[in-house]
């Protein structure tokens, strides 16, 4: 019973508003604990451009190599564009039905991981992917804090998406991220024991 009451209270906090009309804040721990990869969305709810802008502004706060900020986003919000993107994400199409927004995430090559146009270490452009992942992490956590849900998808037709959005060849397309409101409560996955992934010296 306590767990049910907590879930209801948290949901109210996530989507509720205070007297000024602003979304109530929740603790960082609550954001982390309630974030899930959501594969079922409430098609009756929409997300405004202003809300997406707020979300992506927070993603810009993520650190990057020498502040290169290599991450770029392409937002499909019109019904026509969302439907078009769905054609290029393989089997995930059924997982994002009802999601009002799909975001394509990319990074500029030759920025992060380079010094005077030369790779700074053996990772080279992998640092761009690393920085892109950090920005996407900020994105999905901010989304949860705003009461939204996400799914990061690696299955995508990069060439088709590049043509659809006019994405330059200098950018690597990493993922498509769905954005919407969960329909039902997703299952919580089991995590490895901390000692299986950490070594202290």
N, C-alpha and C positions, 0 to 999 in steps of 0.2 A: 504494500500500500504506500509506504514511504517513497519507494522508487517511482511509482506512478505520479504521486504528488510533486516530486522533484522534477520529473519530466514535463509535467504540465506547467509548473512554475517557470522552468527554464524556457520553454517554448513561448510563454507569454512575455518573458523578458526579452527574448530575441526579436520578436515581431511587434512588441508593444511600443507605445510612444508615451513620452512625458507630456506635461502641460504645454511645453513650447512646440510640440509637434515633432521633436527629434527622437530618433530611435534610442531606446534605453541601451546603456552599455552593459556588457557582461564581462566576467573575469576572463583572463587569457586562458586559464585552465579549463573553464567551461567551454570556450571556443574549441580548444584542442580535443576535449573529450567528446564533444557532440558532432564534430566534423566527420562526415562519412563520404565515401564515393557513392553517390546516389544514382540509381538507375531506374527511378520511377518518379515522374514529375507531375505536379498539379497543373493541368492545362488551363484552369480557370484564372490563374494568377499571372500577372505581367510584371515586367521590370522596366523602369523608365531609363531613358538615355542619361538623365542626371544621376541616377543611381549607379549606372555602369561607369560613368565618369568618376564618381566618388571612389568606386572600387579600384579602378585603374590608377587613380592618383595615389592611393595607398600602395599599390604594387610598385610604383616608382620609388618608394622609400627603401626598397631592397638594396643591399650593397652590391657593387659590381667592381670588377678589376679596374683600378685607377679611375673609378667613376665613369667608365666608358658607356654605361647604360645601353647595352646592345639589344635589349629586348624590345620587340615591337608587337603590337596587337592589332588584329583586324576583326571587327565586331559585326557579326550578322545579327540584326535585330528585326528587320522587316520579315514578314512571313515568307516572302518569296526567296529571300537570301537564306533564311534558316532552312527552308525546304531544299534549296540547292546544295547547301553544305551537307545535309543528311545523305545525299546521294554519294558522298565521297568519304564516308567513315565506316564502311563495311558493316559488320554485324552489330556495331554499336548504335545503328539507326534506331533499333527498337528500344534501346536503353535511354534515349533522349527524347522520346515522344512526349510532348507537353512542355519541354524546356523552351522558354521564350527567347533565349539568347544563346548563341554559339560563338565562341571566341577562338580565333586562330592565333597561336603563339609562335613567334619566330625570334631569331637573333641574327644580328649582323656579323658575318665572319670577318676575321682579321682585326678585331677590336680587342676583346678581352683575351689575355694570354700573350699579348704581343708588346714588344718594346722597340721603338723605332722601326716598325714594320717587320720585325723578326720575331719568331716565337721565343718567349722568355724561358720556356722549359719544354720538356718532352710532350706536354699535354696540348700545347698549341690551341687550336680552336675548341678543344674540349672545355676550355674555360668559358667560352661563350655559352655552351650548353649548361654549364654549371651556374653561371649568372642568370640564365633564363629560368632554370629550375628554382633559384632563390626568389626571383620575381613572381613566378607562378605560385610558390608557397605563400608569399604575402597575399597574393590574389585570393586564393581559396580560403585562407584564414579570415581575411577581411570580409569575404562573402558570407562566411558563417556568422561572423559578428553582426552582420546586417540582416541576418535571418534567412539568407539564401543557401543554396546547396550547389555542389559542383561534381563533375566527373571529368578527370583528365584522361584523354583518349590518345593512344599512340597509333591505333589503326586508322590510317587516312591516306588518301591519294594525294600526295604532295603536289604532283604536277597539275592535277585538275584544280586544286585549291589555289595554286599559284596563278593559273589563268583566270580563275573566277574573281580574285581580289586584286590582280595586277601586282603581285608580290615580286619585288626585284630578285634577280638571280643571286645577288650578293647576300641574301638572307636565307638561312636554313629554317625550314618549317619543322617545328618540334612536335606540337600537339594541338588538338582541338579540345577546348574546355566548354562543357555545357554549364549553363547558369539558370537556375530556377528555384522552385520551392518543392521540397520533397513531398511525395504522396505516400504516406505510411512511414513506418520507422524501419530504416535499414538495419540489417544484422551487423553486430559489432564483431569484427574479426579478432581472432586470438593472436597476440603478439608473442614473439620469442621471449624467453627469459633474458633479463638484462645481462646476466653473466655470459650468455651465449654470444653477445655482440660487443662486449666491453672488456678490455684488459687494463688493469691498473698497474703501474710500475712505480 
